[in-house]
Amino acid sequence: MAECKTIVIVGTGWGGLTLARKLFDKKFNITIVSPESTSPYTPLLASAACGLFDFSLAEEPVRRKSQNLRYIKALVNDIDFSRKICICSPAFASLADQQFEISYDYVVVAPGCTSQTFGTPGVEENALFVKTVRDAMAVRQRISDILEIASLPGKTQQEQEDILHVIVVGGGPTGIEISAELCDLIHNDFSALYPSLAGSMTIAVHDVAAKILSAFDARLSEYALTNLTKSDVAIKPGSHITSVEKDCLYTKEDGRIPYGMLIWATGNKQVPLIDKLPVAKSAHLPRILTDAQLRVMAPDSSLIDSVYALGDAADIKGGELPTTAEVACQKAKYLARVFNSDFRSVEPFAYDQRALVTYIGQHDGVIAGKRDWSGGSAWMAWRSKNLLWTRSWKTKILIGMNWVLNWAFGKEVARI
């Protein structure tokens, strides 16, 4: 019997973990290298941060009893394509100066992206992000903190309004959904729990673009704007943030704006590994360029042997696609079929465009697809799609149970 080939997957995001789950583990030695031992269900992070369900339901452990794979908690710092090795260092601060190598027969580069701050001073130090479950936990804790700080005796009305002002930077789906979930919390839970602060907590969405949800049809974008405004969410398009401090930020248009919580939910930036690899890259982000079979291209457009890439860190040359979970999952499933079929299934990757769904608060949503629609049915479709993102029936059932319990007894965040 032939020895199993080793596939090394770099990253545990949507692309990396979906590929690992779909590969035949009796046919390949599967090794995953990533600093993250869990994979977040990123579309669920805003809901988890605002108390719809427990954080454990918004992520999936890489290790699984039912699957034979090797996980290594480390960073891939470089890949030597000629020797077929990944050069790694442990993802522990106390061991960061150590280094080791991992050999592969095939390597799939899927390290994802980090948050793009555009070099704005103070963002890294003062803003919260919504990329991982740890980020969502920090958002939930900060919500609790600013409410309790504002409730302290001796606070003036202005001090309360400043500390309870939440700024969300980014008018895409992530920024709008976290704003909508926060808005629901304010109207449905905090107004009763903190009656002395009624009317003091405010939310503003800042975006450099001229409109929110730019990937959606103009009619849906306008619908979302109108309904968010009715829910007292201030929309600030064309806002240019110049710097961020501990309790305020500055914009070209409005100068100093105080805040109690700043959530940065805009843009992607490549990880250091992408900068280091000698491969063809797109001009904008940049992202690793592949052919239509997800094989990585060298700077001269030739193919690099046994090297593949997918997820947010990669794109198909001449067939550019957005950095979404849907794209990453479809590519991962395609590549798994290629590997599992011994490369007999080698038709070019073809993306199946799915509907874009975004929640805009108060049981309302917008959907862009073969048929655009909005309203309560769009909200129900959004809720249903949240369940579809999860990979286990246990998680789906627990999330559904949490929704019922929230409806009956209130959200978990309200009991912190």
C-alpha positions in Angstrom: 0.0 0.0 0.0 1.4 3.4 -1.0 2.4 5.8 1.8 -0.1 8.6 2.6 0.9 12.0 1.2 1.2 14.8 3.7 -1.0 17.9 3.2 0.0 20.9 5.3 -2.7 23.5 5.7 -1.6 27.0 6.8 -4.5 28.6 8.7 -7.7 27.7 10.5 -10.1 30.1 9.0 -13.1 29.3 6.8 -10.9 28.0 3.9 -8.3 26.1 5.9 -10.6 24.3 8.3 -13.3 23.5 5.7 -10.6 21.9 3.5 -9.3 19.9 6.5 -12.8 18.6 7.3 -13.5 17.6 3.7 -10.3 15.8 3.0 -10.2 12.0 3.4 -8.2 11.5 6.5 -7.5 7.9 5.7 -6.0 8.9 2.4 -3.8 11.8 3.6 -1.7 12.8 6.6 -3.4 16.2 7.4 -1.4 18.8 9.3 -2.8 22.1 10.2 -0.5 24.9 11.4 -2.0 28.0 12.9 -1.7 30.2 16.0 -5.5 29.7 16.5 -6.7 26.3 17.9 -10.3 27.2 17.0 -12.0 28.5 13.9 -14.5 31.3 14.5 -17.9 31.4 12.7 -17.3 35.0 11.8 -20.9 35.8 10.7 -22.0 34.9 14.2 -19.5 37.0 16.2 -21.7 40.1 16.3 -24.6 38.1 17.7 -22.4 36.4 20.3 -20.9 39.8 21.4 -24.4 41.1 22.0 -25.6 38.1 24.0 -27.6 36.0 21.5 -25.8 32.8 22.6 -22.7 31.5 24.4 -19.3 32.3 22.8 -18.5 28.6 22.6 -21.1 28.3 19.9 -19.4 30.9 17.7 -16.2 28.9 17.1 -15.2 25.3 16.3 -12.2 23.5 17.8 -9.7 22.4 15.2 -9.1 19.1 17.0 -11.9 16.6 16.7 -12.1 13.0 18.1 -13.7 11.7 14.9 -11.0 13.0 12.6 -7.4 12.0 12.3 -5.4 15.1 11.8 -2.3 16.8 13.4 -2.7 20.3 14.7 0.4 22.5 15.5 -0.1 25.8 17.4 2.5 27.9 15.5 3.1 30.6 13.0 4.4 29.8 9.5 7.0 32.4 9.0 8.2 31.3 5.5 7.9 28.4 3.0 10.8 27.0 1.2 9.2 25.7 -2.0 12.3 24.1 -3.4 12.8 21.9 -0.2 9.0 21.5 0.4 9.2 22.7 4.0 7.3 25.2 6.2 9.5 27.2 8.5 7.6 27.8 11.8 7.8 29.2 15.3 5.6 28.4 18.3 2.6 30.7 18.9 3.7 31.3 22.4 5.4 34.5 23.5 7.9 32.6 25.7 8.9 30.4 22.8 8.8 32.9 20.0 12.6 32.7 19.4 12.5 29.0 18.7 12.1 27.6 15.1 11.3 24.3 13.5 10.5 22.9 10.1 7.6 20.9 8.8 7.9 18.9 5.5 5.0 18.5 3.1 4.0 16.8 -0.1 1.4 19.5 -0.8 0.9 22.8 1.0 -2.3 24.9 1.1 -1.7 28.5 2.1 -4.8 29.9 3.8 -3.7 32.2 6.6 -6.5 34.7 6.2 -6.1 38.5 6.8 -5.8 40.9 9.7 -7.7 44.1 10.2 -6.7 47.0 8.0 -6.2 50.2 10.1 -4.9 52.2 7.1 -2.1 53.4 9.3 -4.4 55.6 11.4 -2.6 56.5 14.6 -4.1 55.0 17.8 -6.4 52.4 16.2 -4.4 49.3 17.2 -4.1 50.6 20.8 -7.6 51.8 21.4 -10.1 50.1 19.0 -11.9 46.8 19.4 -12.2 44.4 16.4 -14.6 41.7 15.4 -12.3 39.0 13.9 -12.2 36.3 16.6 -14.2 35.1 19.6 -11.7 36.9 21.9 -12.6 40.1 20.1 -16.3 39.4 20.6 -15.7 38.7 24.3 -13.9 42.1 24.6 -16.8 43.9 22.9 -19.3 42.3 25.4 -17.1 43.2 28.4 -16.7 46.8 27.2 -20.5 47.1 26.8 -20.9 46.1 30.4 -18.1 48.4 31.6 -19.4 51.6 29.9 -22.9 51.0 31.3 -21.6 50.5 34.8 -19.2 53.5 34.6 -22.0 55.7 33.3 -24.2 54.5 36.3 -21.7 55.7 38.9 -22.9 58.5 41.2 -21.7 61.9 40.3 -21.6 61.5 36.6 -23.0 64.5 34.7 -25.4 64.1 31.7 -22.6 65.0 29.3 -20.2 62.5 30.8 -22.8 59.8 30.6 -23.5 60.6 26.9 -19.8 60.6 26.1 -19.0 57.2 27.8 -22.2 55.7 26.3 -21.4 56.8 22.7 -20.4 53.8 20.6 -18.6 54.4 17.3 -18.5 51.6 14.7 -16.1 52.2 11.8 -17.1 50.4 8.7 -20.4 50.4 6.7 -20.1 46.9 5.4 -22.1 43.9 6.6 -19.9 43.4 9.8 -20.2 47.0 10.9 -23.9 47.2 10.1 -24.7 43.9 11.9 -22.8 44.8 15.1 -24.6 48.2 15.1 -28.0 46.6 14.6 -27.4 44.0 17.4 -26.3 46.8 19.8 -29.3 48.8 18.8 -31.6 45.9 19.7 -29.8 45.6 23.1 -30.4 49.2 23.8 -34.1 49.2 22.9 -35.1 45.8 24.2 -32.9 45.1 27.2 -30.8 48.1 28.5 -33.7 50.5 28.6 -35.3 48.3 31.3 -32.1 47.3 33.1 -30.7 50.9 33.2 -33.7 53.2 33.3 -31.6 56.1 34.6 -29.6 56.0 31.4 -32.5 55.9 29.0 -31.8 57.9 25.9 -28.1 58.4 26.8 -26.6 55.5 24.8 -26.0 56.3 21.1 -24.4 54.5 18.1 -22.8 56.1 15.1 -21.4 54.3 12.0 -18.5 56.0 10.3 -17.4 55.1 6.8 -15.2 56.8 4.3 -17.5 55.6 1.5 -20.4 57.6 0.2 -23.0 55.0 1.3 -23.3 51.9 3.6 -23.5 48.3 2.3 -21.9 49.3 -1.0 -22.0 45.7 -2.2 -25.8 45.8 -2.2 -28.2 47.4 -4.7 -28.7 51.2 -4.1 -32.3 50.6 -3.2 -31.4 48.1 -0.5 -28.6 50.4 0.8 -31.0 53.2 1.1 -33.6 51.0 2.8 -31.0 50.0 5.4 -30.0 53.6 5.9 -33.6 54.7 6.5 -34.4 51.9 8.9 -31.1 52.3 10.9 -31.7 56.0 11.2 -35.3 55.4 12.5 -33.7 53.1 15.1 -31.5 56.1 16.2 -28.2 54.8 14.6 -26.4 57.8 13.2 -24.8 57.1 9.8 -21.7 59.1 8.9 -20.7 58.5 5.3 -17.7 60.3 3.9 -16.0 60.3 7.3 -12.2 60.6 7.3 -10.7 59.5 10.6 -7.3 61.1 11.2 -6.4 59.7 14.6 -7.7 57.8 17.6 -7.1 58.4 21.3 -8.2 56.5 24.4 -11.6 58.2 24.7 -12.1 60.1 21.5 -11.2 60.2 17.8 -10.7 63.0 15.3 -12.2 63.3 11.8 -11.5 65.9 9.1 -15.2 66.7 9.0 -16.2 67.0 12.6 -13.0 67.3 14.6 -13.0 65.7 18.1 -15.7 63.0 18.8 -15.8 61.4 22.3 -16.6 57.7 22.6 -16.9 55.0 25.2 -16.4 52.1 22.8 -14.8 52.1 19.3 -15.3 49.1 17.1 -13.1 48.9 14.0 -14.9 46.8 11.3 -13.4 47.8 8.0 -10.8 46.5 5.6 -8.5 43.6 5.4 -4.7 43.6 5.5 -2.3 40.8 4.5 -0.5 38.8 7.1 3.4 39.0 7.2 3.7 35.5 5.5 2.1 36.8 2.3 4.7 39.7 2.1 7.5 37.2 2.5 6.5 34.5 -0.1 8.1 34.8 -3.6 4.8 34.4 -5.4 2.6 36.4 -7.8 0.4 38.8 -5.9 -2.5 41.1 -6.8 -1.9 44.8 -6.7 -4.6 46.0 -4.4 -4.7 44.0 -1.1 -2.2 42.2 -2.0 -3.3 38.6 -2.3 -1.6 35.4 -3.6 -2.5 34.8 -7.2 -3.5 31.3 -8.3 -4.8 29.8 -11.5 -8.4 28.6 -11.8 -7.4 25.3 -10.2 -6.1 27.2 -7.1 -2.4 26.4 -7.9 -0.1 29.2 -6.7 1.7 31.2 -9.4 5.3 32.4 -9.3 6.1 36.1 -10.1 6.7 35.0 -13.7 3.2 33.4 -13.8 4.6 29.8 -13.9 3.0 27.3 -11.4 4.8 26.4 -8.2 4.8 22.6 -7.7 2.4 21.3 -5.1 1.5 24.7 -3.7 -2.2 25.9 -3.5 -3.8 28.9 -1.9 -7.4 29.9 -0.9 -9.3 32.1 1.5 -9.0 35.8 2.0 -5.2 35.7 1.3 -5.6 34.3 -2.2 -7.4 35.2 -5.4 -7.7 33.8 -8.9 -5.8 35.7 -11.6 -8.4 37.2 -14.0 -11.3 35.9 -11.8 -11.2 38.2 -8.8 -13.6 37.4 -6.0 -14.5 39.1 -2.7 -13.0 38.2 0.7 -16.0 36.4 2.1 -16.6 33.2 4.0 -18.8 31.9 1.1 -15.9 32.2 -1.4 -13.4 30.6 1.0 -15.8 27.6 1.7 -16.6 27.0 -1.9 -12.9 27.0 -2.9 -12.1 24.7 0.0 -14.7 22.2 -1.0 -13.5 22.3 -4.6 -9.9 21.7 -3.6 -10.9 18.8 -1.3 -12.6 17.1 -4.3 -9.5 17.6 -6.4 -7.3 15.9 -3.7 -9.7 13.2 -2.8 -10.1 12.2 -6.5 -6.4 11.9 -7.0 -6.5 15.0 -9.2 -9.0 13.4 -11.6 -11.5 16.1 -10.8 -9.5 19.0 -12.3 -12.2 21.2 -13.9 -11.6 24.9 -13.2 -13.1 26.4 -10.0 -16.4 28.1 -10.7 -17.9 30.3 -8.0 -21.6 29.9 -7.3 -22.9 33.3 -6.4 -25.1 33.2 -3.2 -27.3 35.8 -1.8 -25.8 38.5 0.4 -27.7 38.8 3.7 -27.3 41.5 6.3 -29.3 42.2 9.5 -30.2 45.8 10.1 -32.0 45.6 13.5 -35.5 45.3 14.9 -36.3 42.0 13.1 -35.4 43.5 9.7 -32.9 42.7 7.1 -31.8 43.1 3.5 -31.0 40.4 0.9 -29.3 40.8 -2.4 -29.4 37.9 -4.8 -31.4 36.6 -7.7 -34.3 38.4 -6.1 -33.7 41.4 -3.8 -35.9 41.7 -0.7 -36.1 43.2 2.8 -38.2 43.1 5.9 -39.2 40.4 8.4 -38.7 37.6 5.9 -35.2 38.8 5.1 -34.5 38.7 8.9 -35.7 35.1 9.1 -33.5 34.2 6.1 -30.6 35.8 7.9 -31.3 33.8 11.1 -31.6 30.6 9.1 -28.3 31.3 7.3 -26.6 31.7 10.7 -27.5 28.1 11.4 -26.2 27.0 8.1 -22.7 28.4 8.8 -22.2 26.0 11.7 -20.7 22.6 10.9 -22.4 20.4 13.6 -26.0 19.6 14.4 -25.2 19.9 18.1 -24.2 23.6 17.5 -27.3 24.3 15.4 -29.6 22.9 18.0 -27.9 24.8 20.8 -28.1 28.1 18.9 -31.8 27.5 18.2 -32.4 26.8 21.9 -30.6 30.0 22.8 -32.8 32.0 20.6 -35.9 30.6 22.3 -34.4 31.2 25.8 -33.5 34.8 24.8 -37.0 35.4 23.6 -38.4 34.0 26.9 -35.9 35.4 29.4 -33.8 38.0 27.8 -30.3 38.0 26.3 -27.3 36.6 28.2 -25.4 40.0 28.1 -28.2 41.5 30.1 -27.3 39.2 33.0 -23.5 40.1 33.2 
